[in-house]
Amino acid sequence: MQATEKSATASFEKMRDLVRLDNTTSLSDRIKYLKALRKAVMDNIGALKQALDEDFDGRSPHETQVADIMPTITTIDYSIKNLRKWLKGEKKPTEIQFLPAKNRVEFHPKGVILIISPWNYPISLSLLPMASAIAAGNRVILKPSECTPKTSELMVQIVKSALPADRAMVFLGGPELSAKLTSLDFDHIVFTGSTRVGRMVMQSAANNLTPVTLELGGKSPAIVHEEYDLELAASRIARGKLINAGQTCVAPDYVMIPANKIDNFVAFFKKSVHRFYPEFAGNGDYSSIVSQPQFERLIALLDDAQKKGAKIIPLDEKNQRSSGNRCLHPHLVLDISDDMKIAEEEIFGPILIVVPYKNIDEASAYINQRPHPLSLYYFDDNPARVQDFLSKTISGGAVVNDTILQFVQEALPFGGVGNSGMGVCHGYEGFRELSHAKSVFYQSKINGGFIIYPPYGKLFERIMGFLVR
C-alpha cells in the first residue's frame, strides 16, 4: 500500500500495542506463516520475473530465479526445518556453588521489526529478513525500494495474501517515508543498502536506542595467488562480477593479480565473458542497469578514470559502452590511482578494476589500508597460505577459490564489519539476531546458593576460601 507518514505511524502503533498485550507466537503459527509466505512466492514466480524485468528494462529471468527466488525459498525451507530445534533455546553450564540449579538462554520475539530493502535484489533482500523475523515470532513492516516500483507493488500483494495485516505489512514510499519509519521506536531495524544511507539509518535509530542490522557494501577484493590457475580464477571472478550486471553488494570490485600476469588475466577474463555472453544486445541472460541515473553514474566513473590516466578495456567486440535498455557492457580498468572516483566508490556495475601486486604481503597491505570490505575472495590451493592471508585481512566474510557463494549458505552467518555493516542474517544466526536472547536462571528446591545468606560464619569462610583461591 502507498503509505503516508501518518498512516504508517498509525499501523506501527497498532502492531506495537498488540505486542504489549501479547508478544508470544506459537511454533505452529510461525510455521504456518512461513509456509503461507512460501506458497505466495511460488504462486507468483512468473509475475515476479516479469515485474523485475520491467523495473530493470531488461532483467535476466534466469538470474531472478537463481539470485532472488531460489534463496528466498531456501531460507524459508531451512527455517521451517530447524525452527523447532532453535526454539528449544540453549543450555548453559551452572557454577558448582549454585548446583543443582540450571541456566538457560531462551529466545523470545523482539516485537515489531522494520525492514528497509534495496532495489538490486528486491525479492530476496526483502523476504529473507522477513522470513527470519517471522521465524523469531515478530511482527514486520517492510519498506521496499521505490526504484523497483512494479516489484514493490507485487510484494504488497504477496505479503497481504500470505500473512495477516497485524503480522506483516508492506508500505510503499520514498526516502521521506524511510526516514520517518526509522525515527519510530521499532524493536529492531534491518537495512540493506549503501554505507552512506546506513549511517543515516543508524543515527535515526539511535534516538530510540533501536538495535540495527546493517547489510551494506564496499569494495570487495578478489586476490589471485601467483601459483593458482589463472584461467579458472578469471572465469569464477567474471561470473561473480557480472551476475545482475555487477549490481550486487558482494560482487568483486577489484581484483589483485601478480604484476607479471596482468595481460594473461585480461585475456582469460575476456574469454570467460564471451563464453558467458556471446553477445550483449538483446541477450536475455545479461541484465540492464536499473535506472538512467545509475547508468550515468557508471559512465561518469569510467570517464573520470580515463581522464586521469587509467586504461579502459571494453570487453564487447564492437567496443561499445551501451546498446539500448541501459545495457552497459563489461569493462576492465587498469592503472588506477587513488585520486580517481572509481578507486573510492563502490562500483556496483559491470566494471572491474585490475590491481597489480609484487608479492602477497603487498596485496594484504593494500586491502588493509582501505575500509573493511563486505566480502573477500582469495584464490590459492595452499591451505597454510590461505589461512595466513585470511588472518592478515579483515572482511565481513570470505570465499576461497570462488566468489559470492557465501551469500547462499544458510548455515553461515552473513554480515559486514566496519563500513560494510554490522549484525548478521541467514539461518540460525538470522533467527537469533531478531530474537531477544533471555538469560534465565532456574533455581531448584535444594538451594545450593544458601551459603551466601547471612548470618555468615565459619562455614561461609571455608567455602569462600575454597571457591576464591
C-alpha positions, -999 to +999 in steps of 0.1 A: +000+000+000+011+035-007+016+049+027+017+084+042+039+091+072+007+094+093-008+061+081+025+042+085+029+056+120-007+045+129-001+010+116+031+007+135+014+018+167-013-008+163+013-035+159+033-022+189+001-022+210-006-059+201+030-067+211+024-051+245-007-071+250+008-105+240+042-110+225+040-148+222+038-166+188+035-204+189+057-227+169+027-238+148+017-203+139+053-194+129+055-224+106+020-217+092+031-181+083+063-193+068+045-219+047+020-193+035+047-169+025+065-197+006+033-206-013+026-169-021+061-166-036+058-199-056+024-188-069+039-156-082+072-167-098+061-157-133+047-123-121+079-116-101+102-123-131+080-100-153+079-072-127+117-072-122+122-074-160+100-043-164+116-025-135+151-030-149+140-026-185+158-059-190+164-082-160+175-118-168+147-140-157+172-168-150+191-145-126+159-136-109+153-173-104+187-181-091+195-150-071+161-137-059+136-166-058+157-196-050+175-180-019+141-169-006+126-204-009+157-220+005+157-197+035+121-203+043+125-241+040+156-240+062+137-221+089+107-245+088+130-275+091+150-262+120+127-239+139+116-264+165+152-270+174+160-233+175+131-226+199+144-251+224+170-225+234+204-233+248+216-250+279+244-232+297+267-246+325+260-237+361+288-229+385+293-256+412+283-234+441+248-229+425+240-266+416+216-282+412+201-250+397+201-247+359+210-219+334+193-215+300+191-190+272+156-187+258+146-170+226+116-146+226+103-123+199+117-088+199+084-072+189+080-052+157+107-053+131+113-028+104+129-040+071+142-015+045+152-033+014+171-022-017+165-024-055+192-047-067+176-080-054+142-067-042+127-101-037+153-120-017+166-089+002+130-082+013+118-117+021+150-133+036+149-109+066+111-112+067+114-150+070+139-146+098+117-121+116+086-144+113+106-174+124+116-154+155+079-147+162+079-110+154+056-086+135+071-070+105+068-038+085+086-039+051+096-008+032+109-019-003+127+003-027+109+029-047+134+023-076+117-010-085+080+000-083+064-029-100+082-055-079+074-035-048+037-034-057+037-071-062+054-075-028+024-058-013+001-084-028+023-114-019+026-104+018-011-094+020-022-128+006+001-148+029+001-130+063-025-113+085-023-075+084-015-074+121+015-097+115+032-081+084+026-051+062+043-036+032+045+002+028+054+019-004+070+053-005+102+072-010+132+083+012+109+106+033+089+076+044+120+056+052+133+085+073+100+087+092+099+049+098+135+048+112+126+075+137+099+053+153+107+031+182+108-002+165+123-031+183+149-038+156+157-023+121+172-043+093+186-021+065+203-032+033+218-005+011+247+019+009+271+028+036+260+065+033+223+057+040+232+031+065+249+058+086+217+079+084+195+049+095+218+042+125+218+079+135+180+079+134+176+046+153+200+058+180+174+083+192+153+053+204+183+031+211+168+007+185+193-021+175+201-023+138+213-048+114+231-030+085+239-050+054+260-025+034+287-030+008+321-016-001+349-025-024+352-063-021+386-076-034+395-108-052+431-119-049+447-145-071+479-161-058+507-165-084+505-203-082+467-206-087+452-215-121+447-180-136+422-191-162+400-208-136+402-178-113+392-154-142+362-175-150+349-176-114+356-139-109+338-130-141+307-150-131+306-134-096+312-099-111+286-100-139+256-116-123+229-088-123+254-067-143+275-062-113+247-047-092+255-070-063+268-059-028+292-089-027+304-086-063+342-083-067+350-046-070+387-051-079+410-080-085+446-082-074+469-101-099+507-107-099+522-079-119+537-102-145+504-119-152+481-089-159+479-094-196+471-131-192+444-123-167+428-098-191+428-123-219+413-151-197+387-127-183+377-116-217+374-152-229+352-161-199+329-131-205+324-140-242+317-176-232+290-165-207+276-138-230+284-144-267+266-111-274+251-084-252+225-066-272+192-084-267+208-111-246+182-123-221+210-137-198+226-102-193+208-077-171+204-040-176+214-012-152+184-004-130+179+033-139+193+061-160+209+079-130+228+047-121+238+042-158+251+077-160+270+073-127+289+043-141+297+061-173+310+090-152+333+067-132+348+054-165+352+089-179+368+102-147+392+073-146+402+077-182+408+114-179+431+108-150+452+082-168+435+048-164+435+023-192+399+013-200+394-021-217+358-026-231+350-063-233+325-062-261+336-069-297+322-037-311+339-015-285+306+000-274+297+011-239+260+005-242+233-008-265+198+003-255+178-005-224+207+008-202+228-022-212+263-014-200+289-039-214+317-051-191+349-031-187+382-037-171+401-007-157+439-008-153+464+017-140+442+034-114+453+060-089+437+069-056+425+103-069+401+086-092+364+083-081+364+047-092+391+039-066+370+053-038+334+045-046+317+011-047+313+004-084+280-016-083+281-023-120+299-044-147+333-027-143+362-044-127+395-028-115+427-047-120+454-040-095+489-055-098+510-067-069+546-078-064+541-102-035+512-115-015+521-094+016+518-063-006+483-074-016+471-079+020+486-045+030+468-028+001+435-043+013+441-033+050+448+003+040+412+006+029+378+003+046+369-032+056+350-049+027+318-069+029+335-099+012+370-111+002+378-137-024+411-155-022+423-179-048+450-203-036+453-241-033+478-240-004+458-243+029+486-227+050+488-197+028+450-194+027+448-193+065+477-169+067+460-145+042+426-147+059+442-140+093+460-109+080+429-093+064+396-081+078+363-086+059+327-094+067+330-128+050+353-146+027+353-172-001+383-194-010+386-202-047+353-188-058+331-157-054+297-146-040+286-181-029+288-173+008+256-154+005+235-185-002+249-207+026+221-209+051+244-224+078+267-195+077+261-160+092+262-133+066+272-097+076+297-069+073+323-053+095+331-016+099+319+004+069+304-027+053+279-033+080+270-048+114+249-077+126+242-109+107+214-126+088+206-161+074+196-193+091+201-197+128+221-165+131+193-146+114+167-161+138+189-153+168+196-117+155+159-109+155+152-127+188+157-115+223+181-139+239+168-140+275+190-154+302+170-175+327+183-189+360+162-218+373+166-223+410+159-258+424+141-267+456+175-276+470+192-242+471+229-246+465+234-209+470+223-209+506+260-203+516+257-166+506+228-160+530+235-143+563+244-148+591+278-156+579+301-179+598+330-203+597+313-225+571+309-195+548+346-186+553+357-222+545+336-224+514+347-189+502+383-200+508+377-230+485+360-211+458+382-180+457+418-191+458 
